[in-house]
Amino acid sequence: MSLLTDELRALIGSTKTYTAPEPLGAAAGRYFAFAIGDDNPLYVDAEYARAHGLAGVTAPPTLICETNQYANVAMDAEGYAGHTWGLELPNTRKVRGGNSYEFHRRIRPEDVVTATWEIADMTEKKTGGGADMLIVTSRATYRNQDGEPLATNEETIIFVSLGEPA
């Protein structure tokens, strides 16, 4: 039985766009750096950041990829309030396949971020043990209020069949 149904195949090319309701703000970068244990002075010391060629403080690069800061969606049952495609395939186990990031420029406190997610591809394969799996690749592009590209995040989610339902 194929995991890649016509209904799922029709989602390829679908997009969702989220725009932050306000600028990122210096506190967001500072708190995110603290939360991930990154004590780089670029995130807290404007004078240090200017001495290193920036206009002022910045944030850890992956902060931009945390869509819960601007997706403005309700929390799910697990407490997550960011972008999801809402894909649930019965009798499968969902596994994060990884992310690939490309950063175009450092984000600034005054940036108002717009993220556009697209389902880029879906392919079927077999695991080494012969189980069916569906590999879903989505891509997010992040731009600031002037349309400048900030980053791209390609994300892979894998649905692995648990076998035939009992």
Order of alpha helices (4+ residues) and beta strands (2+ residues): alpha-beta-alpha-alpha-beta-beta-beta-beta
